[in-house]
Amino acid sequence: MRAKLVGGPANRPIEIWFQDEARVGQKGTHAYIWAPIGARPRMVCDNRHDSAYLFGAICPARGVGAALITPAANTEMMSLHLAEISTQVARGAMAVLVCDGAGWHQQGGALVVPDNIVLVHLPPYSPELNPMENVWNYLRQNKLCALVWESYDDIVNACKDAWNWLIEDPARIISIGTRDWACVSL
């Protein structure tokens, strides 16, 4: 990766971004809530299976994010998400995008990677290294839990509302996404 970055224009700023996708839908998860010992609080549960995918990325250093809500998780959708991230990278900067090893994150096939993005894949079985996993947990706990959606459009709107709520507060992105090890020194 160092060779890719050093080979670019001199003094080009580098931003570290983290990317992942989450399935959000009618077969959702429950959040943990405070309750007296021995109590079993009731929570709604939907057993239908309609869902959407929320592709999200954050740049903790700048407190910004980019997202795309799609009906599927595949290479075509990932290419669209990379194009959206590309528009959010600071002008003249290069984004180092940290992502997992999902099949649709692999270069070589139909994946289109913009010129201002370099992909860095995490080692297998290491979700703890990707702050986006914490973002998904946070959104599920605070915005996407204990809900019953009547339609696919309701799921999409809930994803949109949750993501907009997240990115309206740059301090929240910085707090959730900052990692001491995620720094650039060439």
C-alpha positions as CSV (number, residue, x, y, z in Angstrom):
1,M,0.0,0.0,0.0
2,R,2.8,2.4,0.8
3,A,4.0,2.1,-2.8
4,K,0.5,3.0,-4.1
5,L,0.4,6.1,-1.8
6,V,3.9,7.3,-2.3
7,G,3.6,7.0,-6.1
8,G,0.8,9.6,-6.1
9,P,1.2,13.3,-6.4
10,A,3.6,15.0,-3.9
11,N,2.0,16.4,-0.8
12,R,-1.4,14.8,-1.6
13,P,-3.5,14.6,1.7
14,I,-4.5,11.1,2.7
15,E,-7.8,10.3,4.5
16,I,-8.5,7.0,6.2
17,W,-12.1,5.8,5.7
18,F,-13.8,2.7,7.0
19,Q,-16.5,0.8,5.1
20,D,-18.9,-2.0,5.7
21,E,-22.5,-2.9,4.9
22,A,-25.4,-4.0,7.1
23,R,-28.6,-5.8,6.4
24,V,-31.6,-4.1,7.9
25,G,-35.0,-5.6,7.6
26,Q,-38.1,-7.2,9.1
27,K,-36.2,-10.1,10.6
28,G,-34.3,-7.7,12.9
29,T,-32.4,-7.9,16.1
30,H,-33.2,-6.9,19.7
31,A,-31.3,-4.3,21.7
32,Y,-30.3,-4.7,25.3
33,I,-32.3,-2.6,27.7
34,W,-32.1,-1.9,31.4
35,A,-34.7,-3.9,33.4
36,P,-35.1,-5.2,37.0
37,I,-33.4,-8.5,37.7
38,G,-35.7,-11.3,36.7
39,A,-37.9,-9.2,34.5
40,R,-38.3,-10.0,30.8
41,P,-39.4,-6.8,29.1
42,R,-41.6,-7.3,26.0
43,M,-40.2,-6.3,22.6
44,V,-41.8,-6.5,19.2
45,C,-40.5,-9.1,16.7
46,D,-41.2,-9.4,13.0
47,N,-40.8,-12.7,11.4
48,R,-41.1,-11.6,7.8
49,H,-37.9,-11.5,5.7
50,D,-37.9,-8.3,3.6
51,S,-34.6,-6.4,3.9
52,A,-32.3,-3.7,2.5
53,Y,-28.6,-3.3,2.7
54,L,-27.1,-0.1,4.1
55,F,-23.6,0.4,2.6
56,G,-21.8,2.9,4.8
57,A,-18.4,4.5,5.2
58,I,-17.0,7.0,7.6
59,C,-13.9,9.2,7.8
60,P,-13.4,9.8,11.6
61,A,-10.7,12.4,11.1
62,R,-13.2,14.7,9.3
63,G,-16.4,13.4,11.0
64,V,-18.1,12.7,7.6
65,G,-19.7,9.7,6.1
66,A,-21.2,8.4,2.8
67,A,-23.9,5.8,2.4
68,L,-26.0,4.0,-0.1
69,I,-29.2,1.9,0.5
70,T,-29.5,-1.0,-1.9
71,P,-31.7,-4.1,-2.3
72,A,-28.7,-6.4,-2.5
73,A,-25.1,-6.7,-1.6
74,N,-23.0,-7.3,-4.7
75,T,-20.1,-5.9,-6.8
76,E,-22.4,-3.6,-8.7
77,M,-23.7,-2.0,-5.5
78,M,-20.2,-1.8,-4.0
79,S,-19.1,0.1,-7.2
80,L,-21.9,2.5,-6.7
81,H,-21.0,3.0,-3.1
82,L,-17.3,3.6,-4.0
83,A,-18.5,6.3,-6.4
84,E,-20.5,7.9,-3.6
85,I,-17.5,7.8,-1.2
86,S,-15.3,9.3,-3.9
87,T,-17.6,12.4,-4.0
88,Q,-17.1,12.9,-0.2
89,V,-13.3,12.6,-0.1
90,A,-11.7,16.1,0.3
91,R,-10.7,17.7,-2.9
92,G,-7.2,16.6,-4.0
93,A,-7.0,14.0,-1.3
94,M,-6.6,10.2,-1.5
95,A,-8.9,7.9,0.5
96,V,-7.5,4.8,2.0
97,L,-10.7,2.7,2.4
98,V,-10.4,-0.1,5.0
99,C,-12.9,-2.9,4.3
100,D,-13.4,-6.5,5.0
101,G,-12.7,-9.3,2.6
102,A,-16.3,-9.8,1.2
103,G,-16.4,-11.1,-2.3
104,W,-17.9,-7.9,-3.7
105,H,-14.9,-5.9,-2.2
106,Q,-12.4,-7.7,-4.3
107,Q,-10.7,-5.9,-7.2
108,G,-10.1,-7.6,-10.5
109,G,-13.6,-8.4,-11.6
110,A,-16.4,-5.9,-12.2
111,L,-15.5,-3.7,-9.2
112,V,-15.0,-0.1,-10.3
113,V,-12.6,1.7,-7.9
114,P,-12.4,5.5,-8.4
115,D,-9.0,7.1,-8.8
116,N,-9.0,8.8,-5.4
117,I,-9.6,5.6,-3.4
118,V,-7.2,2.8,-2.5
119,L,-8.8,-0.3,-0.9
120,V,-7.1,-2.0,2.1
121,H,-8.6,-5.3,3.1
122,L,-8.6,-6.4,6.8
123,P,-7.4,-9.9,7.7
124,P,-10.1,-12.6,7.8
125,Y,-12.2,-12.9,11.0
126,S,-11.2,-9.5,12.4
127,P,-14.4,-7.4,12.5
128,E,-13.1,-5.7,15.7
129,L,-10.6,-3.8,13.5
130,N,-13.4,-2.1,11.6
131,P,-15.2,0.8,13.4
132,M,-18.1,0.5,11.0
133,E,-19.2,-2.6,13.0
134,N,-19.5,-0.3,16.0
135,V,-21.5,2.2,13.9
136,W,-24.0,-0.6,13.0
137,N,-24.3,-1.7,16.6
138,Y,-24.9,2.0,17.6
139,L,-27.6,2.5,14.9
140,R,-29.3,-0.7,15.7
141,Q,-29.4,0.1,19.5
142,N,-30.6,3.6,19.0
143,K,-32.6,3.8,15.7
144,L,-33.2,0.4,14.0
145,C,-34.3,-1.8,16.9
146,A,-37.8,-2.9,18.1
147,L,-39.5,-1.7,15.0
148,V,-41.9,-3.4,12.7
149,W,-41.9,-2.2,9.1
150,E,-44.8,-2.7,6.8
151,S,-43.0,-2.4,3.5
152,Y,-39.6,-2.3,1.9
153,D,-40.0,1.5,1.5
154,D,-40.4,1.8,5.3
155,I,-37.2,-0.1,5.7
156,V,-35.4,2.2,3.3
157,N,-36.8,5.3,5.0
158,A,-35.7,4.0,8.4
159,C,-32.2,3.4,7.1
160,K,-32.1,6.8,5.6
161,D,-33.3,8.5,8.8
162,A,-30.8,6.5,10.9
163,W,-27.9,7.4,8.7
164,N,-28.8,11.1,8.5
165,W,-29.1,11.1,12.2
166,L,-25.6,9.7,12.5
167,I,-23.9,12.1,10.0
168,E,-25.7,15.2,11.4
169,D,-23.3,14.9,14.4
170,P,-19.7,14.8,13.3
171,A,-18.6,14.4,17.0
172,R,-20.5,11.1,17.1
173,I,-18.7,9.8,14.0
174,I,-15.3,10.9,15.5
175,S,-16.2,9.2,18.9
176,I,-17.3,5.9,17.4
177,G,-14.8,5.7,14.6
178,T,-11.5,7.0,15.8
179,R,-8.7,4.4,16.3
180,D,-5.2,5.2,17.6
181,W,-3.7,2.8,15.1
182,A,-5.4,4.4,12.1
183,C,-2.9,7.1,11.2
184,V,-0.8,8.0,8.2
185,S,2.9,8.4,8.4
186,L,4.8,8.2,5.1
